[in-house]
Amino acid sequence: MLDQSRLPLSEKDLWQYSFYYWGLFAIITLWQLAMLWPMREGYSFRPHEMFIWLLDGLFWWSTTPLVLWASLKFPLVFKGTPGSLFKATLIHLLIVTFLNIFVNLVHYYITNPLMFSLVGTSIPVESYLFSFYFAFTGSFAQYLLLVVGFNTVSYIYRYQALKQQHFEAELSNEQLRSQLATAQLQSLKMQLNPHFLFNTLHAVVSLMIKNDIRKAIVMITTLSDLLRAVLINQKADFIPLQEELKLTRQYLGIQQIRFQDRLQVEYEIDPASELYPVPQLILQPLVENSITHGISDLTTNALIRITSCVSARGLEIRVFDNGSGTKKSTEGMGLGLKNTTSRLKQAYGEEAGLTFERAPGGGTLVTLCFEGDAKTNMTTTNETYVSDH
């Protein structure tokens, strides 16, 4: 019963507080009787009558578990229809009536003969009828007060318990969502890294076949520096933009070896944006897309321009190439761009955007928008970002 009510009480506390409750009303009742007895015809003080009233108080105290059980079984609450409240009230009225009849029958058939054998006097039947009518209203009021009070306090504690459970469930769900997002981000990075690694190694093999050993060595050295920088912070989902640009420069340095003098790279970086946290290796698929789908067919004057700025909306990064152009969406494109879109959604939700458009005068402009802050901190795996310098 106490578990169902969610009250932080032990059985000892329950009996103690119920004793105070019924004891208070017993004292009030005895005081009322002391005022009424002198008004009765042929009044004479009979101590055993007071003893019987004290027994009544002990009886009602002993019924506390029954009363509390009934209050939980038939709560006096409005459930949308007056009929439910009326039914519960009627049931409690019948319970009080039964208890009053029961206690008077016990007195009449057990207590009264016992008193007669001890003191030589008994209480007449009309006294029992008087006590029944007199006590019924008071006992019913006391009963209802206990039922309503217990229902109210139980409701408050149950509501607080449900509220706490809801909060804990939401916290647990948020932690699970965060763990899932982290796992998905790591999974996408694992797909992304081998993707550009394969392309770079393929370029090294091509140089070796052409017997251009010097460029192959430079490309392998640059690739080694790039991989070392990535591995240092392999558990960090977010790094400062300035570190992301270092990775991008190393990657484009490898591509410039491939394209020799055909590829020119320009950077226009807002200093205010350099410390902005971005997903690691978020730019590499974009510049790779510019090379593969944009400038790979150009024989000269291939250009990639990377710009960044911070506005009221957040961070904006643009990657421009002067190639033949590409589609305006990531649909039908390679694994790298699909993973980039997925990583942005995982980290920023709908607040991040990736758009493709034809640039004025020709070429393709890719724009990354990071509105607000990332859903996670700089490192979603509780690992600290480490610079390689």
N, C-alpha and C positions, 0 to 999 in steps of 0.2 A: 504493500500500500504506500509506504513512504517512497519506494523507488518510483512508483507510478506518479506520485505527486511532485517528484523532483525536489522536495524540501530537504535542506541540509540538516536533518534532525535524526538523532538516534532514537531507539525505542524508549530509552530512559528519559530523554528530553521530552518526548511526546507525552509520557505519563506525568512528568513533572509539570509541564505547562497546562495540561488538561486538568490537573489537580488544582492549580491556581484558578483556572477558569471556573470550574464547577464550585470550588470552595468560595469564591467571591459571591456567586449567586446564592449559595447556601446561607451565607452570613446575611445577605440582603433579605432572603426569605424569612429567616428566623427573627430578624428585626421587625418585619411586617407582621408576623404572627404575634410577637410580643405586644404590638400595638392593637391587634384585633382581639386577642383572647379576653381582655377585660370587658369587651363589649358583649361577649356572649352571656346569655342568661345562665345564672347559676355557676358563674365562673369560679374555678379553683385551679391553682397552678399544679400541673401534673408533670413532673420531670420526665417520666417515661415517654410522654408525647414528643418532647424535644429530642429525646434519644431516637425516636422513630423518624423524625425529620432529618436528623443527622444521617441515619441509615439511607434515607432517600438520596441525600447528596452523594454518599458513597456509591449508591446504585447507578446514578447518572454518570458518575465518574468512570465506573466500570464499563459503561456502554460506549465510551468514546471511540474505540475501534469500529464498532458497528455504525456509529453516526458518521465517522469519516469515510468508511467504506460506502455508505449510502450516498454521501455527498459526491464521491467520485463516480459511482454507478449512475446516479440520477442528478447530474449537475443542474443547478438553478441558473441556466443561461438561456438567453433568447436565441433560437436557431432559425429564425426566419418566419416561424409561424407561432401564434399565441398558444396553439394546442400543445406543443412540446413543453412549454414552460408551465402550463396549467397541469399537464399530466405529472410532471416532476413534483410540483407543489402538492398535488393530491397524494402522491405516493409518500412523501415525507409526512404529511398530515396523518395518514394511516399508521405510519411507523410510530409517531409520537403517541397516538391514541392507544396503540397496542402496548407500548412501554408503560404508559400511565395505568392502564387496566391491569397489566401484569404486576406492577409494584404494589398496587392496592390489594390485589388478591393475595399476594405474598404476605402483606401485613395482616390481612384479615384472617387467613387460615394458618399462619405460622407465627408471626410476630405477636399478634394479639393474644393468642392462647398462652404463649410463653410469658408475656407480661402479666397475665392473670395469675399464672402459677407462681410468679415471683413476688408480685406486689399486691395480689388479691383484687385487682381491678382491671377492667378492660375498657376499650374504646368502643362506644356504641356505633352502630352501622351508619347513623346519620352523620357522624363525624368523618367517616371515610368518604361519604358522598360529598360532604363539604370540602374536604381536602382535595378530592378529585376535581371538582369544578374550580376550586380556587387555584390549584396547582397547574391545571391543564394549560391555561392561557400563558402563564409564566414559563412553564417548561417548553411549550411550543415556540415561544419567542426566543428562549435560550438556545433551543435546538436549531432554529433557523439562523440565528446569529452565528452559531458555530459552523453550520453548513456553508452559508454565504461567505463568511470570513475565510474558511479553509479553501473553498473554490477560488476565491480571489487571489489568495497568496499562492496557491498551487498554479494558477494560470500565469501569474507573474514569473514564477520560477521556471515553468515549462517554456514560456515565451523566451526568457533569457537563455535557457539551454538550447532551444531551437535556433535562436539568433547566433549563439556561439558555434553551434554545429554548422550552420550555413556559412559563417565566416571562415571556419577551419576548412570546409569543403571548397570554398572559393580560393582560399590560399593554396590548398593542395592542388587544385586544378590549374592555378596560375603557375605554380612550380612545375607541374607536368608539362604545361604548354611551353614554358621557358626551356625545359630540358629537351623537349621535342624539337623546338626551333634550333637550339644549339646543335643537336644531333644532325638535323637536316642541313644546317649550314656547313658543318664539318664534312658531311657526306658530299655536298656539292663541291666543296673545295677539293676533296679527294678525286672527284671526276675532272675538275678543272685543271689541276696541276699536271697530270699525265697528258692532258690534251695538248697544251702548248709545248710540253717537254718533248713529246713525240715529233711535233713539227720542227722544233729546233734541232733535234738529233738527226732528223732527215736532211736538214740543210747542211749539217756538218758532214754527213756521209757524201752529199753531193759535192762539197768542196774537196773532200779527200779523193773522190773519183776523178775530179778535174786536176788533181795534184797541186791544189792551192793549199799547201800545208800551213803556211803562215797565217792565213785568214782562218783556217780551221782551228788552229791553236788559240788565236784571239777569241774566236766564237766560243770555244769550250771554256776558256778562262772566264769570259763574261758570264756564260751560263752557270759556271761554278759559283761566282759571286752572287748571282741572282738566287740560286737555290739555297745558298748559305743564309742569305737575308730572309728568305721565306721560312726556312727551318728554324731559325732562331726564335721566331714568333709563330710557330706552327699552330699553337693552341689559342692564339689570339684571333678572334673573329674581326676585331676592329683595330685599326692602326691610324695614326695621324696621316692626313693627306700628304704631308711632305715626305713621309716614309713610303707611302704608296707611289708617289711620283718617282722616288729613287728606283723602285722596282720596275716602273714603266720605262724609265730611261735605260735601265740595263737591258730590258727586253728589246726596246727599239734600237739600242746599240747593236744587238745581235742582228736585227733585221737590216740595219744600215750596212753591215758587213755583207749580207746577202745581196743587197741592191746596189752596193758600191756607191757611186756618186749620184745615183738616180733619186735617192730618198733624202729629203730634208725635213727636219723636225723642229718646230717652234713651240715655245712655252710662254704663256701669258698668265702668270699665277698671281692672284691677289694674296698679299702677305697675311691678310686677316683669315684666309681660308686654310692656311698651312697646318694648323693644329686641330682642324675639324676631324672627328673620327669617321672613318669610312670603312666598309668591309674590305678586308685584305684581298688583293688581286682583282679588284672590281673593274679596273681600267684595262687590264691586259686583253680581255676578250674584245673590247671595243676597238682598240688599236689594231688587234689582229684582224678584226672584221674589215677595218679600213684598208688594210694591206691586201687581204684575200679577195674582197669583193669590190675594192675601189681602185687602188693604184697599181695592182700587180701587172696590169696590161700596159701601163705607161712606160715608155722607153726613156723618158727624161723628165726632170722637174716635178717629180712626185713630192707632194707636200702633206704633212700631217701637222695640225696645229691643236694644241691642248690648252684650254683656258679654264680658269676657275674664278668664281666671285661669290661673295656672301651678300645676300639681300635679306629683306624682311621675311621672305618665305623660307630661307635657309641657304644651303649650299647648292650651287649650280656648277656642273662641270660639263664642258663642251669639247667634243672631239670632231674636228673637221678634216676632211680629206678632199683633194681636188680630182678624185678619180671619176670613173664613169657613173657612179651612183649606185644605189641599192634600194631595196624595198623600204617602205615606211613602217614596217613592223618587224617583229622578231619571228613571225610565222614562217616556217620553212627554212629557217637559218640553222646554223650549226649548234653543237652542244654548248659551246662557250657562251653564246648569247642567251640561250634558253636558261642556262644555269645562272647567268647574271640577273635575268628577270626574276627567277625563283629566289635568289638570295636577297634581292631588294624587297620582295614581298615578305619574306621571312623576317627581315630585320626592321623594316619600316612600315609594313602593311601597305595600304593604299596611299599613304602620304608621300611615297617615293614614286618617281616617274622616269621612264626611259622612252624617249621619242626619237624617231628617224625622220628627217626631212631633207628635201633638196635645198641646197644652199643657194642664195642669190649669186648668179654668175657661174653656177655649175658646181658640182661636187656634192658631198653628203655631209650633213651636220647631225651628230648624235648628241642629245642633251640628257644629262643625268640630273634629276632634281631630288634633293634630300630635304623634305619639309619637316621641321621640328627635329627632335632628337631621336636617336635609335632606340628601339624597345629595350635593348640591353645596354650594359655599360661597355667601356672600351674593350673589356675581355669578358666574354660570356662564360668562360670556364674557370673563373676565379684565378686565372693566371695573369701575371703582371707583364705588360708590354715591355719589351727590351729592345733598345736601339742597338744596331750592329756597329755603331761608331762610338 
